Structure formats: structure tokens, C-alpha cells
């Protein structure tokens, strides 16, 4: 007999489009430094840096 699980409806998040992520204090300090130097918000800096890293990522079979 198969295991049957009912699908649950996902609840829409109130902060549509924005999510919280946790970073180490060291990473936060680096984001703050870039934000201070550029006059941008930490959110904007983190968004740009993550997008850049994502576009440049390469995958390998083994962890380096």
C-alpha cells in the first residue's frame, strides 16, 4: 500500500519579495563597510554582492 500525503497550501508571506537571512558578524561588518563607503543600504549591498556571486559561480565535484 503506498504512503499518501496530502499537499498543504503554502501561506503567502506578508513581506512579499523580501526574506531574512542570517550572516556572521564578520560578514555583516564587511557589508556595513561597503554600505558606508558607497552610501547604499546594507540590503542593497548584500543583494548586489549575492547576485554577482551567483552569476559567477562555478560548480566542482569536490569541495575545495
N, C-alpha and C positions, 0 to 999 in steps of 0.2 A: 504494500500500500504506500503511495507517495506521501511525502510530507507537504502539506499545503499550508502556505502562509498568506494571509490576506494583506494586500497592499494598503498602506496608510496614506492618506492625503498629506502632502507636505504643507506646512504652515508657512505663509509668506512672512518674511522678516520685515519688521517695522522700518528699519534703516535701509531701505531698498538701495542696493548698489554699493553699500559700504559694509565692510567686515572688520572685525577686530583681530589683530594678530599680536602675538607676544614676541618680543625680542629681548636679547640680553641687554644688560646695562651698557656694555661696551658698544654694541651696535647702535643703541639709542643715542649714545653720546656722539657717535660718528654722524648719524642722521642730523642731530642737533647742530653739529659743527657745519655741515653743508648747508643746512637751513639758514644759519646765522650768516654765513658767507654770501649766500645768494639772495637773501631776503624772501625766500619761499617758505611755505609751511612744511612741517615735518611730513605731513601726509603727502604733499606734492612731491617732495624729495624721494620718499620711500616708493611712491608709485612709479616715478621715472626710473629709479635705480632698478627696481624689480622688473619693469618692462624691458629695460636694456639687457639685464642679465638673462631674462627669458629668451629674448631674440638671439642672444649669443651662445646659448647653452649647447654643449655637445655631450652626448652620452657615450660611456665606455662600458665594457663588460665588467671590469674590476674597479673597485673603489681605489682612488689614488691617495 
